[in-house]
C-alpha cells in the first residue's frame, strides 16, 4: 500500500493518474479484471495520509468515472456489446444478464443502484444505453451515483488511513494477521464449495 501511494503521489501528474485508474476500473471490459473494491479505497487513502487534499482526489476520480460512463452509455446505444462478447463471452454475458434484470425490476433507479455496486457497475452505463434510457436521465442519475459511490469508497479509504496512523505498530501487526487469517479462511471456504473433480 505504501509503495502504491508513494508511486501515485510522486507521479508527474497525480490527478490525471487517478482519473486514468478510475477510468480503467469502471470501463466495460477492463474494469471486470480490476479489483475496484480494493483500488478505490486505496486511492482514498492518499488524502487520509495527508498526501493530497480529499476533494482534489474526489474530483480527479469523478472526472475519470464520468468520462468512461459516458463512453459506455454511447457504446451501448451503438451495439458495442456484440463486439465485446467475442473477448469475454461467459463473464460478460452473466454480468449483462444480472444488470438487465436489475433494470427490468427497478427501471432507471437501477442505474443508481447498479453504479454503486462493485462487480456489475462497469456494465451499468452500457446497459442503460442498450435499453434506451434517455440521455438526460442517464447523466442526472449517473452523476449522483458516481458522487455517492466515491464518497463511500474514497471516504472509507480516507478514514481507514487516518485510523491506521493512530494505532501502534503492534496493533497494526495484529490487524494484518487477523485480516490474513480471514482471507485464508475465505479461500478454504471457497475451495470446499467448489472441490476439484476426481482424476
Secondary structure, DSSP 8 states (H G I E B T S, - for coil): -HHHHHHHHTSTTHHHHHHHHHHHHTSTTGGGGS-HHHHHHHHHHHHHTTSS-HHHHHHHHHHHHHHHHHHHHHHHHTTTHHHHTTTSHHHHHHHHHHHHHHHHHHTTHHHHHHHHSTTTHHHHHHHHHHTT--HHHHHHHHHHHHHHHHHHHHHHHHHHHHHHHTS-HHHHHHHHHHHHHHHHHHHHHHHHHT-----
